[in-house]
Amino acid sequence: MRRNGSVLCLFGVATLGLILSTGSAVRGQVVPDPLPTPKATPTPSLERQFFKNILNDQKAIWTAPFNLRKEDAKWLVPSGIGMMAFVTTDRITGDEIAEFDHLSTPARVLSYPGSTYGVAATAASFYLLGRKKHDERARETGILIAEGSIDSFIVFSALKVTTQRSRPDTGRERSEFFDGGSSFPSGHSTQAWTVATIVANEYHDKRAVQIAAYSIASAVSFARFTGGRHYISDVLVGSALGYGIGKYVYKAHHRQSIQSGDDDGPSRGLSIAPEFNRSARQYGIDLRWRF
């Protein structure tokens, strides 16, 4: 009965994590009237809106399950079944990987980007570099990483307190829920995937950056399992939560005007435009290659 209750609990939490990955509606911005009108109030900066945005994020995240639609069943049911299968085999896989104790040291190193210090260093690096170089995209990336990391910390902390799953190294009661543990979900995985998703979306025109971001997040999740700190289901749910939170934070608070790839012209490729100066009687064609 205890295992059945654990499975049902995980099904509900996994549902929350996967719901977030579908993204949320982007809040629109009011465009000022081009005609001479009283001066519009400028949009508050992300810095000024930081804590208010976090409160709005939390409301959207925790109410996400109530926005389910019938068509969501086509991915929700298979995902729930798959996650339950992982839960039932967690103790077996956890005991198997524990035999490779030589993996613990490299796992600790690979886990660093998902730690609080690693995430804080990443956010600060983007923000300070953006301020110094007047790079608005880097500045925004740093702010959104900080916001997303706080959002994810609140979410996974609440779930850890609720589920209280024992870690793989806690002995006889390992993998059990409601035993005072803190294994479910993986906080490092949640943080790493939140950061990776925000960076990858901000630099969607940079394939190398996207690959690097998601590779680092994948390495962190893998390391939490191989290092014996979490079970497979812990890191999968944590990764799903992180991806969903990162996607939401980016869509909800990204400022379109600062993104190099959001302008009206093509982001890459050949562009052709006529060019003329009637007074000087000069005519020609402007050819530009964007890459």
Secondary structure, DSSP 8 states (H G I E B T S, - for coil): -HHHHHHHHHHHHHHHHHHHTT-----------SSS-S-------TTTTHHHHHHHHHHHHHTGGGG--GGGHHHHHHHHHHHHHHHHHHHHHHHHHHT-GGGHHHHHHHHGGGSHHHHHHHHHHHHHHHHHHT-HHHHHHHHHHHHHHHHHHHHHHHHHHHH----TTSGGGTT-SSSS---SS-HHHHHHHHHHHHHHHHTTT-HHHHHHHHHHHHHHHHHHHHTTSS-HHHHHHHHHHHHHHHHHHHHHH--GGG-GGGSSS-SSEEEEEEEEETTTTEEEEEEEEE-
